[in-house]
Amino acid sequence: MKIETIRHSLSHIMAHAVQDLFDKGLPAGRQVKFGIGPTIEDGFYYDFDLPAGKAGLPKSLTPEDLPKIEKRIKELIKKNIVFEKKLISKIEAKKLFKGQPYKLELIKELKTKNATVYKSNNFTDLCSGPHVKSTKEINPDAFRLVKIAGAYWRGDEKNPMLQRIYGVAFNTKKQLNDYLKKQEQAEKRDHRILGQKLDLFSFDEEVGPGLVLWHPKGTALKNVIEEFWSKEHIKNGYEIIDTPHIGRQKLWQTSGHTDFFKKNMFGPMEVESDKYLIKPMNCPFAAKIYKSQIRSYRDLPIRWAELGTVYRYERSGVLHGLTRVRGFTQDDAHTFCTPDQLSDEIIKTLRFGIKLLKAFGFKEYGIYLATRPKKYIGTVKDWQKATNALKYGLGKEKLKYKVDAGGAIFYGPKIDIKIKDSLGREWQCTTIQVDFNEPERFNLTYINAKGKKQKPIMIHRALLGSIERFIGVLLEHYAGALPFWLSPVQIYVIPVGNAHNKYAKQVAEQLEEKEIRVKIKDENETVSKKIRDGELQKIPYMLVVGDKEMKSKSIRVRDRKKGDIGIMKFEKFIKIIIK
């Protein structure tokens, strides 16, 4: 039996359990209203509009309700309930689901004359299936209800807010326990908690949801990444550009964003009777720089990189720390090349992207080729050419990939590289996208070898993705204990007493000369308390200095991983650190 079928069946059994627990003694008009209950990765969920309680307000589920619902689900599983599939007319379906507004809405939208329903004991649901034959195929010890959340009906803020119960399910109890242990680890590594503990960033409701406030230490981390990024791009044949945060609405009409991306854009705002939009992407500006002068085939390929801050409207319900925000710095670049250069540029970009990810400690990836979506611009012929070029590059680099059918953005197919973190979770980072459309829309040309005008091909790519998201992933991957080169504060210098402050300052100054980020811990506290603070702040090295260290020009070294590694000559320590 496929695990997806078991999970889908469990979502229905959960709805059955909720009906049993919350419909008792209530008249028809005040009973539970059911939304949908699909499968998701590792589990399932179901959306409910619960009946009003004593105060006339809808019943609010709490974590204390989950064990009760779980218990009822297990009782139903043990009854070996059979799932009966029936095909009925839409008229019958409307009668059957009278008083269920969400089901009636779905029935109304059915394109067929009939509706499929599944009956399990005294619970009937509108569903196309599949389901298990009976509940004896479900292991009652291999599922768990894990979370309650709010969810707008069909994801639209204009619709009612429903209560969603999430569950996870597996074939065996061991698989469930392994999953729960991994989730426990994930909670400990939650970058939102780590960001607060390490004093890296914060959010503020008055500033606005999804807008990051970077603290000094967080800014130091961001700067290290961005400086490394810039140096590596220059070494790999890119030039750095910088573009505005807003542009006239006309620009976004030309690029196609107002037609295909408007719901994710902020604005318009009026400036001198003209409308402007805040940029959700950097590409139209790169196109305009390209168009600012006549280009020859001898100039190509042109590679322009930009750390461009963009803003996209995301619903408040999907915002999540640094990994889903409304304002972020896109690690962006645009390459303009001839058709003959396209394959080589894709290969070079793939190599550079993987090299960059490895520098941050990521060595495992999931690679996906996203193809043409339902809504797109350009010709099918151009889309096929672009897709073939991406396939060629992946094949040449011997990279295994999966096809993400219809997963591309409106202007071209793309390769997505999702890095796997230390818990094996995939995170979207690298994107390489071929675009024949923007050069066409902005009428970009170059003079070819025959002296005629020809359209260049544009490659959009982000290697780290958004810097904000990437930092969130880094924090969870390393559980906050970032590698030495990335740590916002790399070394604590801890004087034993006031008499050692001068030597501590000399040590710190010599480290700073080597561009090492250091902090002197000269507060009026015990050495053990300062060391404890360093451990909590995930500081890679702590250097304790007292009488013995002062006399011998040494330091006592504490390594984050190894603990106290003893006294070492300061000059020797510097050589190790530089290496």
Sequence and secondary structure as in RCSB ss.txt:
>XXXX:A:sequence
MKIETIRHSLSHIMAHAVQDLFDKGLPAGRQVKFGIGPTIEDGFYYDFDLPAGKAGLPKSLTPEDLPKIEKRIKE
LIKKNIVFEKKLISKIEAKKLFKGQPYKLELIKELKTKNATVYKSNNFTDLCSGPHVKSTKEINPDAFRLVKIAG
AYWRGDEKNPMLQRIYGVAFNTKKQLNDYLKKQEQAEKRDHRILGQKLDLFSFDEEVGPGLVLWHPKGTALKNVI
EEFWSKEHIKNGYEIIDTPHIGRQKLWQTSGHTDFFKKNMFGPMEVESDKYLIKPMNCPFAAKIYKSQIRSYRDL
PIRWAELGTVYRYERSGVLHGLTRVRGFTQDDAHTFCTPDQLSDEIIKTLRFGIKLLKAFGFKEYGIYLATRPKK
YIGTVKDWQKATNALKYGLGKEKLKYKVDAGGAIFYGPKIDIKIKDSLGREWQCTTIQVDFNEPERFNLTYINAK
GKKQKPIMIHRALLGSIERFIGVLLEHYAGALPFWLSPVQIYVIPVGNAHNKYAKQVAEQLEEKEIRVKIKDENE
TVSKKIRDGELQKIPYMLVVGDKEMKSKSIRVRDRKKGDIGIMKFEKFIKIIIK
>XXXX:A:secstr
  HHHHHHHHHHHHHHHHHHHH TT  GGGS EE    EETTEEEEEEE  B TTSSB    TTHHHHHHHHHHH
HHHTT BEEEEEEEHHHHHHHTTT HHHHHHHHH SSSEEEEEEETTEEEE      SBGGGS TTSEEEEEEEE
EEGGG TTS EEEEEEEEE SSHHHHHHHHHHHHHHHHT HHHHHHHTT EE  TTT TT  EE HHHHHHHHHH
HHHHHHHHHHTT EE    SEEEHHHHHHHTHHHHSGGG    EEETTEEEEE S SHHHHHHHHHTS  BGGG 
SEEEEEEEEEE    GGG BTTTB SEEEEEEEEEEE GGGHHHHHHHHHHHHHHHHHHTT   EEEEEE   SS
  S HHHHHHHHHHHHHHHHHTT   EEETT SBTTB EEEEEEE TTS EEEEEEEEEESHHHHHTT  EE TT
S EE  EEEEEEEEEEHHHHHHHHHHHTTT   TTT SS EEEEESSGGGHHHHHHHHHHHHHTT  EEE  SSS
 HHHHHHHHHHTT SEEEEE HHHHHTTEEEEEETTTEEEEEEEHHHHHHHHH 
